[in-house]
Amino acid sequence: MTSAKKPAKGGNKPPEGKIRLGQVVMTFGPGAMVDLLEHAVLIGGTDFWRYDRYKDQGFIDEPRLRDAIIARVGSKLGIELSINRAFRLPPAGDDDAPSQYNGIQVAEFPSWFVCQRCRALGPSRNLEREKGRYVHRCTNTQKGFCVPVRFVATCKRGHLDEFPWSWFVHPSQEARCESLDLHLKEDASGDFAHIRVCCSACGAERKLSEARESKILPQCRGERPWLGFEGREEKGCQEKLNLLVRTASSGYFSQWMSALSIPDKAREVLNKVSEADVWSVVQEAKREELALLRKVVASVRNALRDYDDDQVWTAMETIRKGKAPARDELRTAEYKVFLEAKDEVDGQLPPRDEDFFACRLSPKRHPLPPKVSRIVLAKKVRQVRAQIGLTRLSATQMNLQGETEDTSNLQPLGLTPTWLPAAEIFGEGVLVCLDEAEVRKWEDRPAVIRRKEELEEGYKQEFKGNSRGPSFPGARFYLLHSLSHLLVSSISLQCGYSASALSERIYCAAADDDLPMAAIFIMTGTSGAEGTLGGLVEQGRFIGRHLRRAWDMASLCSSDPVCAHHSPGDQSGRHLEGAACHGCLFVAEPACERFNRYLDRALVVPAMGHDPELAFFKVRP
């Protein structure tokens, strides 16, 4: 657990609230609004995270992820990550010995409160304190406890501010109202359309629902209160404010990138060559002299025995030029490692000192299901997720490598970040690779081409006017993502983990890419707990059974024919989905890396009202 606390005035004051370490990175990171027992607070930026200097500082390492973040968003967000201290776990609190020097500081937000007795609306500076709570003097003899108002203001760029209550009631006559006396009135139903903001001093009144109309609120001031007093953007903001309910799901989107800790041969050989006793021998060597040196000099021979001459020479040239070794993109590199996995050996256990161990399920002993080319069992895997920023109102889209490209609306986590909040996930997983030849045949079908055009049109409607986001992911991605959700739902019934404890990782690259990819990796996805019970890996031996169950689940949805007939071009706001809903494809949000979007079961199995040629699995596998 990590503690969320206000700065203590003295002594070891217990924390105001607790949050699980994994939730800090994914759900309640810097800039998130959280309800504590008696207060509503805003999680402070990384500059306000406190670590006990006598305990573990929580730094973790993942070089591939660090390099990818610096390349994609580092310069745009002013992130300068340290080499060995790029990522940090949230500070872990101690219930037995709470300390003001360890935990996450929070700010009171919003600062406007509503009296539960008379519905008076006002800032906290005008209220009294009693037993840790704000109190409003309704009359000389009566008083009422106050609660934080549930409405704040934000903009498309992710800034956060108090809702302009006085301006909203008096947009043109505020100066003529000598004494503000605001009240928030609503009926017993709590219906938003019936909430009114009134000023008893001048009689002004306005429905709060009017604030939802386009561009009716004033211009944003660029406020970023989670960064402290210096958080306001100097250049301001050109966007209009939007009304936001504090607890709305659109109030906070944690933007993150992740990587699996896979063996990195380029980095390994680079470290070996750079060792003093090896580099002193080979630093002046030519290409044709390398083989002889490796054979004659014992120190060189022993250090480089696991690498060939080409790998060693590449590392030598990298050191001489002073450049970092060239690396594949995040998911391409991971996919290559999965492809190199050797056949499973009975009784073989993962090495204790390694973070990654995978083996291929032998097709001779376990025949593969139709249209599946490979199944890899990852018996030990480590994933590092790092939060790179936050958005509000809408999430920033990722490309097929799981990298964020559009940073226009991304807000930073600290003023001068040299490290990013991160979470480690240790567990297991199963990789299912579809047959590339079969996928290409499916992509060339006229029915699939027409559906792709329809999905792409919906994509354009969703991101109309935004030219900075990633390009349309293609029908191949919709197929893989939809099949992934079906397998998660099926496997969760057998593996011993709930669907929310699993997560997906899609490996997708077009047919004309240097390395085409069409694979799904399903792994245990709960941070703070090690999912290595073997139940998920064991289900990799029964993928055929799970494909059949997935086919049965997707063939008919409880919402058909409405679900099956949904088109991404409909005016329903769901432009990124085809035949998909809560009754068939949607899974728990922790399990999905795309917020339950980019789904269409008609691409996987025959769906009501669709051409069977559209389905990758036209018949039950």
Secondary structure, 3 states (H helix, E strand, C coil): CEEEECCCCCCCCCCCEEECHHHHHHCCCCCCEEECCCCEEEECCHHHEECCCCCCCCEECCHHHHHHHHHHHHHHHCCCCCCCCCEECCCCCCCCCCCCCCEEEEEECCCEEEECCCCEEEEHHHCEEECCEEEEECCCCCEEEEEECCEEEECCCCCEECCCHHHHHCCCCHHHCCCCCEEEECCCCCCHHHCEEEECCCCCEEEHHHHHCCCCCCECCCCCHHHCCCCCCCCCCCCECEEEECCCHHHCEEEEEEEECCCCHHHHHHHHHCCHHHHHHHCCCCHHHHHHHHHHCHHHHHHCCCCCHHHHHHHHHHHHHCCCCCCCCHHHHHHHHHHCCCECCCCCCCCCCCCCEEEECCCCCCCCCCCEEEEEEEEEEEEEEEEEEEECCCCCCECCCCCECCCCCCECCCCCCCCEEEEEEEEEEEEEEECHHHHHHHHCCHHHHHHHHHHHHHHHHHCCCCCCCCCCCCHHHHHHHHHHHHHHHHHCCCCCCCHHHEEEEEEEECCCCCCCEEEEEEEECCCCCCCCCCHHHHHHHHHHHHHHHHHHHHHCCCCCCCCCCCCCCCCCCCCCECCCCCCCCCCCHHHCCCCCCCECHHHCCCCCCCCHHHCCCCCCC
